[in-house]
Amino acid sequence: MRWPEDAADWPLTEHSRRVLHRPHRWHVQEAGRGPTLLLIHGAGGATHSWRGLFPLLSERFHVVAVDLPGHGFTQPGARGRSGLESMTADLAALAAAEGWHPAAVIGHSAGAAIALNLGLRLGDPAPRIVTLNAALSNFEGVAGWLFPKLAKLLAATPFTADLFSAAASSQSNVARLIAGTGSQLDPEGLALYRRLVADRAHVDGTLAMMSQWSLDGLLPRLGEMSAPVFLMTGDADSAVPPAVSRRAAEKLPNARLESLPSLGHLMHEEDPEAVARLIFGFLEGIEGGPDCAAPQ
């Protein structure tokens, strides 16, 4: 996505800024006062996915949302740093440089894996973690061998992103892609995803993340997570089955699991009010922490 041209009418653009912290030029949205909440979107998403939840959370907290490297308006400085471990390290370094000390990290889908990995990395006290339809399962069998190799091939092939954007960015195809997640979005939400799918750089960043993705270093360490973890699932999610979060909850020492009926993979976009209520309940007791104001 082009900055600042495409940002003029992007959701919550009044809270946007760009931060150069090597190796990436990050797009950050920041608002509110109080303990810090860090929001991490999933693969193929961007800060737009928090457009309904961000304003609700920022009424009580200092909220920071970032575009992952290669996604949305974050310009990657090193294409080889799009895997789980690299992105976790780069986000931790960005947070330290900006003076963010998250009281909680909220991650959606693949962003949930980053949130958990970040929770293991950050110091004492560790932040609470909220996951939304957490993608915490490696592909199994032949798919586990084939999918990463296919993603690497696509990411390395010239013009792949252009071809995908051209093929997938029609209004009807985007609607089918979203419906395939079990979610129902309004016309504004569909239009925003269409803009992302039509953007070559964003698609290329998504392919880079897919090609480098591995949970092998995270899944065996879930039992080390000392902080409370709240796993939320949408019963209608057809992208990441709720059973994935149930299995993860069994491995986490201090886990709470809650399902929301009739919501799909993009549950926080479908019903941000319901998601916010549950998050506020989980975070009760930390709102009295030190104030932190968003930059003017």
C-alpha positions as CSV (number, residue, x, y, z in Angstrom):
1,M,0.0,0.0,0.0
2,R,1.3,3.5,-0.8
3,W,2.0,5.9,2.0
4,P,0.5,8.5,2.3
5,E,-1.6,8.3,-0.8
6,D,-3.6,5.2,0.1
7,A,-3.8,6.1,3.8
8,A,-6.0,9.2,3.3
9,D,-9.2,7.2,3.6
10,W,-7.9,4.2,5.6
11,P,-9.8,3.4,8.8
12,L,-8.5,5.3,11.9
13,T,-5.9,7.1,9.7
14,E,-6.1,10.0,12.2
15,H,-4.2,7.8,14.6
16,S,-1.6,6.7,12.0
17,R,2.1,7.4,11.9
18,R,5.1,5.7,10.4
19,V,8.1,4.6,12.5
20,L,11.5,3.8,11.1
21,H,13.0,1.1,13.3
22,R,15.3,-1.2,11.4
23,P,14.9,-3.3,9.5
24,H,11.3,-2.1,8.7
25,R,9.4,1.2,8.3
26,W,6.4,0.4,10.4
27,H,2.8,1.7,10.2
28,V,1.5,2.3,13.7
29,Q,-1.9,3.4,15.0
30,E,-1.9,4.7,18.5
31,A,-4.6,6.3,20.8
32,G,-5.9,6.4,24.3
33,R,-4.5,6.5,27.8
34,G,-3.7,3.9,30.5
35,P,-2.0,0.5,30.4
36,T,-0.9,-0.4,26.9
37,L,-2.6,-3.0,24.7
38,L,-0.7,-4.2,21.6
39,L,-2.9,-5.4,18.7
40,I,-1.4,-7.9,16.1
41,H,-3.4,-8.8,13.0
42,G,-3.2,-12.1,11.2
43,A,-1.6,-13.1,7.8
44,G,-3.1,-11.1,5.0
45,G,-4.7,-8.6,7.3
46,A,-3.8,-5.1,8.4
47,T,-4.7,-2.5,11.0
48,H,-8.1,-2.1,9.3
49,S,-9.2,-5.3,10.9
50,W,-9.3,-3.5,14.3
51,R,-11.4,-0.6,13.0
52,G,-14.4,-1.5,15.3
53,L,-12.5,-2.8,18.3
54,F,-9.7,-0.2,18.5
55,P,-12.0,2.8,19.4
56,L,-13.7,0.7,22.1
57,L,-10.5,-0.4,23.7
58,S,-8.9,3.1,23.5
59,E,-11.7,4.4,25.8
60,R,-10.0,2.6,28.7
61,F,-6.5,1.8,27.5
62,H,-3.5,3.1,25.5
63,V,-4.0,1.0,22.3
64,V,-1.3,0.4,19.7
65,A,-2.0,-1.5,16.4
66,V,0.8,-2.3,13.9
67,D,0.9,-3.5,10.4
68,L,3.2,-6.6,10.2
69,P,6.2,-6.4,7.8
70,G,5.0,-6.4,4.2
71,H,1.4,-5.9,5.2
72,G,-0.7,-2.8,4.8
73,F,1.5,0.2,5.1
74,T,4.6,-1.4,6.8
75,Q,7.4,-1.4,4.4
76,P,9.7,-4.4,5.0
77,G,13.4,-3.7,5.1
78,A,14.4,-7.4,5.0
79,R,12.2,-9.8,3.2
80,G,13.7,-12.7,5.1
81,R,12.4,-11.5,8.4
82,S,8.7,-12.5,7.9
83,G,8.7,-15.7,10.0
84,L,7.3,-16.1,13.5
85,E,10.6,-15.7,15.4
86,S,11.9,-12.8,13.3
87,M,8.7,-10.8,13.5
88,T,8.5,-11.4,17.2
89,A,12.0,-10.2,17.7
90,D,11.4,-7.1,15.5
91,L,8.1,-6.2,17.3
92,A,9.8,-6.6,20.7
93,A,12.6,-4.2,19.5
94,L,10.0,-1.7,18.2
95,A,8.1,-1.8,21.4
96,A,11.3,-1.2,23.5
97,A,12.3,1.7,21.2
98,E,8.9,3.3,21.5
99,G,8.6,2.8,25.2
100,W,5.6,0.5,25.0
101,H,5.3,-1.9,27.9
102,P,2.2,-4.0,27.0
103,A,-0.1,-5.0,29.8
104,A,-1.7,-7.3,27.3
105,V,-1.1,-8.4,23.7
106,I,-4.1,-9.2,21.5
107,G,-3.6,-11.3,18.4
108,H,-5.9,-12.6,15.7
109,S,-5.2,-15.9,13.8
110,A,-1.5,-16.1,13.0
111,G,-1.1,-12.8,15.0
112,A,-2.2,-14.9,18.1
113,A,1.0,-17.0,17.6
114,I,3.0,-13.9,17.5
115,A,1.3,-12.6,20.7
116,L,2.1,-15.8,22.6
117,N,5.6,-15.8,21.3
118,L,6.0,-12.1,22.3
119,G,4.6,-12.9,25.8
120,L,7.3,-15.5,26.2
121,R,9.9,-13.0,25.2
122,L,8.9,-9.9,27.1
123,G,10.2,-9.4,30.6
124,D,8.7,-9.6,34.1
125,P,5.8,-9.1,34.5
126,A,4.7,-10.9,31.3
127,P,1.7,-9.4,29.5
128,R,-1.6,-11.1,29.5
129,I,-2.5,-12.6,26.2
130,V,-5.8,-12.5,24.3
131,T,-6.1,-14.7,21.2
132,L,-8.9,-14.5,18.6
133,N,-9.4,-17.7,16.6
134,A,-5.7,-18.5,17.2
135,A,-3.9,-20.3,14.3
136,L,-1.9,-22.6,16.5
137,S,-1.8,-25.8,14.5
138,N,0.8,-26.9,11.9
139,F,-0.5,-28.6,8.8
140,E,-0.4,-32.3,9.1
141,G,0.8,-35.2,6.9
142,V,1.5,-34.4,3.2
143,A,0.1,-30.8,3.7
144,G,2.7,-30.1,6.3
145,W,5.4,-30.9,3.8
146,L,3.8,-29.5,0.7
147,F,2.3,-26.2,1.9
148,P,5.4,-24.5,3.1
149,K,7.3,-25.6,0.0
150,L,4.5,-24.3,-2.2
151,A,4.4,-21.0,-0.4
152,K,8.2,-20.6,-0.8
153,L,7.9,-21.4,-4.5
154,L,5.1,-18.8,-5.0
155,A,7.0,-16.2,-3.0
156,A,10.1,-16.7,-5.1
157,T,8.4,-16.7,-8.4
158,P,8.3,-13.3,-10.3
159,F,4.9,-11.8,-10.9
160,T,3.1,-14.3,-8.6
161,A,1.7,-11.4,-6.4
162,D,0.6,-9.6,-9.6
163,L,-1.2,-12.7,-10.9
164,F,-2.9,-13.4,-7.6
165,S,-4.0,-9.8,-7.2
166,A,-5.5,-9.7,-10.7
167,A,-7.3,-13.1,-10.2
168,A,-8.6,-12.6,-6.7
169,S,-9.4,-8.9,-6.3
170,S,-12.8,-8.8,-8.1
171,Q,-15.7,-8.0,-5.8
172,S,-17.2,-11.4,-6.2
173,N,-14.0,-13.3,-5.5
174,V,-13.2,-11.2,-2.4
175,A,-16.8,-11.9,-1.1
176,R,-16.2,-15.6,-1.6
177,L,-12.8,-15.4,0.2
178,I,-14.4,-13.8,3.2
179,A,-17.4,-16.1,3.2
180,G,-15.0,-19.0,3.2
181,T,-13.8,-17.9,6.7
182,G,-17.3,-18.3,8.1
183,S,-17.7,-14.5,8.6
184,Q,-20.2,-12.0,7.2
185,L,-18.8,-8.5,6.7
186,D,-20.5,-5.3,5.7
187,P,-19.8,-3.6,2.3
188,E,-17.1,-1.4,3.9
189,G,-15.3,-4.4,5.3
190,L,-15.4,-6.2,1.9
191,A,-14.1,-3.1,0.1
192,L,-11.1,-2.8,2.5
193,Y,-10.1,-6.4,1.9
194,R,-10.5,-5.9,-1.8
195,R,-8.1,-3.0,-1.6
196,L,-5.6,-5.2,0.2
197,V,-5.9,-8.2,-2.2
198,A,-5.5,-5.8,-5.2
199,D,-2.2,-4.4,-3.8
200,R,0.8,-6.3,-5.1
201,A,3.1,-5.3,-2.2
202,H,0.6,-6.5,0.4
203,V,0.1,-9.8,-1.4
204,D,3.9,-10.2,-1.7
205,G,4.3,-9.6,2.0
206,T,1.6,-12.2,2.8
207,L,3.3,-14.8,0.6
208,A,6.6,-14.0,2.3
209,M,5.0,-14.6,5.7
210,M,3.4,-17.8,4.6
211,S,6.7,-19.1,3.1
212,Q,8.6,-18.5,6.3
213,W,6.0,-19.6,8.8
214,S,6.6,-22.3,11.4
215,L,5.2,-23.0,14.8
216,D,7.8,-25.6,15.7
217,G,9.6,-23.3,18.1
218,L,6.4,-22.1,19.8
219,L,4.1,-25.0,20.4
220,P,6.4,-27.0,22.7
221,R,6.8,-23.9,24.9
222,L,3.1,-23.2,25.6
223,G,3.5,-24.9,29.0
224,E,6.0,-22.2,29.9
225,M,3.5,-19.4,29.6
226,S,3.1,-18.0,33.1
227,A,0.7,-15.1,32.3
228,P,-3.1,-15.6,31.9
229,V,-4.2,-16.4,28.4
230,F,-7.8,-15.8,27.1
231,L,-8.6,-17.8,24.0
232,M,-11.7,-16.6,22.2
233,T,-13.2,-18.5,19.2
234,G,-16.1,-18.0,16.8
235,D,-18.3,-21.1,16.5
236,A,-18.7,-20.5,12.8
237,D,-15.0,-20.2,12.0
238,S,-14.3,-22.3,9.0
239,A,-10.7,-21.2,8.6
240,V,-9.3,-22.2,11.9
241,P,-11.5,-24.7,13.8
242,P,-12.3,-23.8,17.4
243,A,-10.8,-27.2,18.4
244,V,-7.3,-25.7,17.7
245,S,-7.8,-23.2,20.6
246,R,-9.3,-26.0,22.8
247,R,-6.1,-28.1,22.3
248,A,-3.9,-25.1,23.0
249,A,-5.8,-24.3,26.2
250,E,-5.1,-27.7,27.5
251,K,-1.3,-27.0,27.3
252,L,-1.4,-23.5,28.8
253,P,-1.1,-23.4,32.6
254,N,-3.4,-20.4,33.1
255,A,-5.9,-20.5,30.2
256,R,-9.5,-19.4,29.8
257,L,-11.6,-20.4,26.8
258,E,-14.7,-18.8,25.5
259,S,-16.7,-19.4,22.3
260,L,-19.0,-16.8,20.6
261,P,-21.9,-18.3,18.7
262,S,-22.6,-17.5,15.1
263,L,-19.3,-15.6,14.6
264,G,-16.6,-16.7,12.1
265,H,-12.9,-16.2,11.7
266,L,-13.2,-12.4,11.6
267,M,-15.2,-12.3,14.8
268,H,-13.7,-9.0,16.0
269,E,-14.8,-7.3,12.8
270,E,-18.3,-8.9,12.9
271,D,-19.1,-8.0,16.5
272,P,-16.5,-5.7,18.0
273,E,-18.8,-4.8,20.9
274,A,-19.1,-8.4,22.1
275,V,-15.4,-9.0,21.8
276,A,-14.6,-5.8,23.6
277,R,-16.9,-6.7,26.6
278,L,-15.1,-10.0,27.0
279,I,-11.7,-8.4,26.8
280,F,-12.6,-5.8,29.4
281,G,-13.8,-8.6,31.7
282,F,-10.5,-10.5,31.2
283,L,-8.4,-7.3,31.8
284,E,-10.3,-6.2,34.8
285,G,-7.9,-5.0,37.5
286,I,-5.1,-3.7,35.2
287,E,-6.8,-0.4,34.2
288,G,-5.3,1.4,37.2
289,G,-1.7,1.1,35.9
290,P,0.5,4.0,34.8
291,D,-0.9,6.4,32.2
292,C,0.6,6.4,28.8
293,A,-0.6,9.0,26.3
294,A,-0.5,8.6,22.6
295,P,1.9,11.0,20.8
296,Q,0.4,14.2,19.6
